[in-house]
Amino acid sequence: MTRIEVVAAVGRGDEVVAAALRHRPDVAVIDIEMPGLDGLDAADRLQRELPSCRTWC
C-alpha cells in the first residue's frame, strides 16, 4: 500500500520552490494556473533547484 502525505500547500507559483526546498518532497503536484508564476514555470524552476523531486502539472 502506498501512503501519501501532504507536507505543504502553497497558493502561488512563486512559493513552490521555497516550500519544496524546506520540505524535500518526493513528488510535487502543481496547478498550471497559479498567480505569481504559472505552474509550468514553477515546475521548471523546481526541477533545476531540486531535481530529486518529481513534478506533476
C-alpha positions as CSV (number, residue, x, y, z in Angstrom):
1,M,0.0,0.0,0.0
2,T,1.4,3.4,-1.0
3,R,1.0,6.1,1.6
4,I,0.6,9.8,0.5
5,E,1.3,12.6,3.0
6,V,0.8,16.2,2.1
7,V,3.7,18.1,3.5
8,A,3.0,21.6,2.1
9,A,0.4,23.6,0.2
10,V,1.0,27.0,-1.4
11,G,-1.3,29.4,-3.2
12,R,1.2,31.0,-5.5
13,G,3.6,29.6,-8.1
14,D,6.4,31.7,-6.8
15,E,6.2,29.9,-3.5
16,V,6.6,26.4,-4.9
17,V,10.4,26.2,-4.9
18,A,10.9,27.6,-1.4
19,A,8.3,25.2,0.1
20,A,9.9,22.2,-1.7
21,L,13.4,23.1,-0.5
22,R,12.0,23.4,3.0
23,H,10.1,20.1,3.0
24,R,12.0,18.0,0.4
25,P,9.0,16.1,-1.1
26,D,9.3,13.1,-3.4
27,V,6.6,14.5,-5.7
28,A,5.0,17.9,-6.3
29,V,1.6,18.3,-7.8
30,I,1.4,21.8,-9.3
31,D,-1.6,23.6,-10.7
32,I,-0.8,25.1,-14.1
33,E,-2.8,28.2,-13.5
34,M,-1.4,29.9,-10.4
35,P,-0.8,33.6,-9.5
36,G,2.7,34.9,-9.2
37,L,4.3,32.3,-11.5
38,D,2.4,29.8,-13.6
39,G,2.7,26.1,-12.7
40,L,4.8,25.2,-15.7
41,D,7.5,27.8,-14.9
42,A,7.3,26.8,-11.2
43,A,7.8,23.1,-12.2
44,D,10.8,24.1,-14.4
45,R,12.4,26.1,-11.6
46,L,11.7,23.2,-9.1
47,Q,13.4,20.7,-11.4
48,R,16.5,22.9,-11.5
49,E,16.6,23.5,-7.8
50,L,15.5,20.1,-6.5
51,P,15.9,17.5,-9.3
52,S,15.1,14.6,-7.0
53,C,11.5,15.9,-6.7
54,R,9.2,14.6,-9.4
55,T,6.6,17.0,-10.7
56,W,3.0,16.6,-11.9
57,C,1.2,19.5,-13.6
